[in-house]
Amino acid sequence: MTDLTRLTLAAARDGLAKKDFTSGELTGAYVSAIEAASTLNTYITVTADKAREMARASDERIAKGDAGALEGIPLGIKDLFCTKDVLTTAASHILDGFVPPYESSVTQNLWNDGAVMLGKLNNDEFAMGSSNETSFYGPVINPWRRKGSDSKLVPGGSSGGSSSAVAARLCLGATATDTGGSIRQPASFTGTVGIKPTYGRCSRWGVVAFASSLDQAGPITRDVRDAAILLRSMAGYDEKDSTSVDRAVPDYEASLGQSVKGLRVGIPKEYRVEGMPSEIEALWARGIDWLKAAGAEIVEVSLPHTKYALPSYYIIAPAEASSNLARYDGVRYGLRVAGKDITDLYERTRAEGFGAEVRRRVLIGTYVLSAGYYDAYYVKAQQVRALIARDFTQAFEKVDVLLTPTAPSAAFGIGEKTADPLSMYLNDVFTVPVNLAGLPGISIPAGLSGEGLPLGLQLIGRAFDEETLFRAAHAIEQAADFTAEPEAWWRA
Amino acid sequence: MREPRKEDLIEGATGPWEIVLGLEVHAQVASKAKLFSGASTEFGAEPNTQVSFVDAAMPGMLPVINWYCVEQAVRTGLGLKAQINLRSVFDRKNYFYPDLPQGYQISQFKYPVVGEGVIVIDLPGQRSVSVGIERLHLEQDAGKSLHDQDPSNSFVDLNRSGVALMEIVSRPDMRSAEEAQAYVRKLRTILRYLGTCDGNMDEGSLRADVNVSVRRIGAELGTRCEIKNVNSIRFIGQAIEYEARRQIDVLEDGGVITQETRLFDPRAGETRSMRSKEEAHDYRYFPDPDLLPLVLTQNQVDAIAASLPELPDEKKARFISAYGLSPYDATVLVAERAPADFYEAVAKGRDPKLAANWVTGDFFAALAREGFTIETSPVSAEALGQLIDLIVDGTISGRIAKQVFEKMFKDGRDPAKIVEEEGLRQVTDLSAIEASIDAVIAANPDKAAQAKDKPNLAGWFVGQVMKTTSGKANPQVVNEILLRKLGISSAG
């Protein structure tokens, strides 16, 4: 039998339906692959027994003709999603031993559609990071390496476990979350597809919160079709999340293959940032050419407040995080470090339980919300946020989608940027504005850097117009014909 | 500005001082479920048995507004003749405390659901004062820390955590402890009429924070101290008296008042410093990103307005104008809805003043004496009305009626039945009364002889006649005949 992990999600789905193989076989192949890839450190928890059990149940349903949309499909779950009776850590020491007695709405949707859980994927601690180096469980390694080099590269972050596992074929697809680029940038770094849907499209209930007004779940997959399939199952209104939106979920897969003829594609001039590597510029130009050749109309647009997006983001996200993370106090669950009184217990627990990046953001967030600074920072940042959203609204009066690079560089080396948080934050320069505006964005692998590393292009769409994004993304995917794969150097 | 009343001033060593008082009342919304979770709010349950995952601030849990609580806040606002804000916002008030699992309280800071209103308070001597309401907002209650259960640990009960409170903030419009107490009483009456809060201070459903300052007459407002969580009307009075006197002593000794939060110790009868302004928390309020702004339509507000009951002030005015009651009786009767309803049932089709005398007199006295409420009273409004009918139609005298009433109260029998069974019908037969009088005069010739000079003796004779007739003789008739027979001029 051929290696079942070679299949895309769509192909596996069809193979299962045709009974070419069973979910038990498919799941077994993935469990073996995961066991052989511990070097990459993609999984915090592998739920092999649970996976086999779920696969068995899926095979029974398939046999009875009772299959769901994701029946028997083995998935990896970012460890930010609470999973009932399965350790959930957010990659933080402070959630030591936390086993939720409830299941997040998004993962419940997946299990309702028949998906199989392989385990919980590593990520930056509380999703704070752009390289997956802030995890208490250690950095995730990118399966991709530079040509002729064996130095270890980051898989992007915060959903680095998801991107790395999909690229290394350690799951058929993965859930991820994106607060400032945490789905799209890792997808770009690993030659995978990642879509952050419109804010409100996926329920946040049961997802460990980072910055509530920006957090949004989405999939990372091998290709655009797989992303369309997976997002459809993840998405949907949830009355338990007041910010989720009551709107029917379309069949995204149906958008694929539809022509982009006449589609108006905006090229925001402010995204030509200083110091951007020429190969990123060239990739962007290629993307423009591909869409033009497919019949799209290219329009230059302006998003004048772009340069204020990153500073605003690094005020709003930490502000919300400082409050969201207050509940980790050592009193009810997770890590508790004893102290001489309750304040001492709080301080010791939080000092030991949170890593440096999380502490930094809690401090920044506490500062910008403090009396005397609130108006100058938080209120100002919210005003800027409104202007950024208005920029997009005005651009979408002229165009249907925007095309930009996903990240300003290819994957970088482990430890290369950890000493300089600001250069790390710059990774999100193209993705952050999308979160601030609550819009959908997708990253598609579009080519390789001079060093042989994958690079992604980003498409940004109107709110709740994921269908147009998938249509255009599919066109780019067709044109790019990205078939490169990392060598399986990690296999034990 | 109000002219200070001499009676309200406190005489210090150096001259008179005026007290200025403002109250923040926390009223628990009479709702079965909490403000943002479905957990029960029932009083007196075993600790930590009414706690949802949201109330315990488990990771990934999200608040969802309980619309019933919003309606009660609007209803209360309308009852306070206040402005209803169609758009309000929930904010997070951030601080660490073990009984606050989220690390923040969800409250309304900048945009409360209810704006300015007014409460008219009733004071002795038909004096009334309008107290301005600044705002009413919705917020979550915290849990309860128990420090007396264990020598080395504090326990936390989260049953109250997340219960809906209305914080009702008055303007500093009160000038004496008496006014502050009347304000709380009146507010409680209004809340109970509306059914939005049960007003049970001993169960903590109604608590007051009292802001106290003192000043020289006509001077600017003094620095205030806030006395937290005073939970009875009597304690409110004691706390204010103590605190005002303390402040005056400090000022007269040349000291200054520092703004601070104080606690009232009912056992010692004094207030003590809890924390100074410098130690005050920086709550870092910001809009809760988990919740959308609270948006009401005018139609919703109108529908609630249409369902409001007649409120105490209107009812009192109607009792005075329609029934001719004294303002005092009217005030007593409308203090709660049940006695007002009871009175109206008694008064229906009868002499309203006589009805008021019976309800506020013998009836209330019997209830208080025997420990009954209107709801548990053995005498119904109908029965009391029948008793009044028996007086009015001359079947029994007022004095006999009191006896009949006590019997009714004891065994719940019908008044007519009691009169019949016990032969209490009033004797109006003149010849029978005359015969009794003659017998008494004949038996007491000495006294009869003295009566001409001592007209007061007539009363003694009336008593004797009533005794021989077992009280059934019409006392007025007895009096008239006696005066004539004893030769006392009726003018005497």
Interface residues (C-beta under 8 A of the other chain):
Chain A: F81 C82 T88 A90 L95 F98 P100 P101 Y102 S104 R204 W205 G206 V207 V208 A209 A211 S212 S213 E239 K240 D241 S242 T243 A319 E320 S322 S323 L325 A326 R327 D329 V331 R332 Y333 I342 T343 Y346 T366 L369 S370 A371 Y374 Y378
Chain B: F53 A56 A57 M58 P59 G60 M61 L62 P63 V64 I65 R92 N94 F96 P98 P101 Q102 G103 Y104 S154 V156 D282 R284 Y285 F286 P289 D290 L291 L292
